Amino acid sequence: MIILDVPEMHCTKCVKRISEALSKENLQYKVSLEEKTVTIDGCEKCASTAINTLEDLGFEAKIR
């Protein structure tokens, strides 16, 4: 399990955009608006895919 900090996530619309994009990548994940995190259930490659996907959406993401 890898936790990504996504400080620019501010609302439920952000959560929806992130969820849709990560689902398209077939990733197993959990988004927490309260903690401003995305938890990836997978390997380093999955985390890298998630980070790149989030950056494509305009969100900076860093491994905690």
C-alpha positions in Angstrom: 0.0 0.0 0.0 1.4 3.4 -1.0 0.0 6.7 0.2 0.1 9.7 -2.1 -0.3 13.2 -0.7 -2.5 15.3 -3.0 -2.6 18.8 -1.3 -4.5 20.4 -4.2 -7.6 18.2 -3.7 -10.3 20.5 -2.4 -13.7 19.2 -3.1 -15.9 16.3 -4.1 -15.6 17.3 -7.7 -11.8 16.7 -7.4 -12.4 13.3 -5.8 -14.7 12.4 -8.7 -12.2 13.5 -11.4 -9.4 11.6 -9.6 -11.5 8.5 -9.1 -12.6 8.4 -12.8 -9.0 8.8 -14.0 -7.6 6.1 -11.7 -10.4 3.7 -12.6 -9.5 4.1 -16.3 -6.0 3.0 -15.4 -7.4 -0.1 -13.7 -5.8 0.8 -10.4 -7.0 -0.3 -6.9 -7.2 2.9 -4.8 -8.9 4.8 -2.1 -9.4 8.6 -2.2 -9.6 10.6 1.1 -10.8 14.2 0.7 -10.4 14.8 4.5 -6.7 13.7 4.5 -6.1 14.9 0.9 -4.6 11.5 0.0 -4.9 8.7 -2.5 -3.9 5.2 -1.3 -2.7 2.9 -4.0 -3.1 -0.8 -3.4 -0.2 -2.0 -5.6 3.5 -1.8 -6.4 5.8 1.1 -7.3 4.7 0.9 -10.9 1.1 1.4 -9.9 2.1 4.4 -7.8 4.1 5.8 -10.7 1.0 5.4 -13.0 -1.2 7.1 -10.4 1.2 10.0 -10.0 1.4 10.5 -13.7 -2.4 10.3 -14.1 -2.9 12.8 -11.3 -0.3 15.2 -12.8 -2.2 14.9 -16.2 -5.3 16.2 -14.3 -3.3 19.1 -12.8 -2.8 17.6 -9.3 0.7 17.4 -7.7 1.1 14.1 -6.0 4.0 12.9 -3.8 4.6 9.6 -2.0 4.2 10.1 1.7 
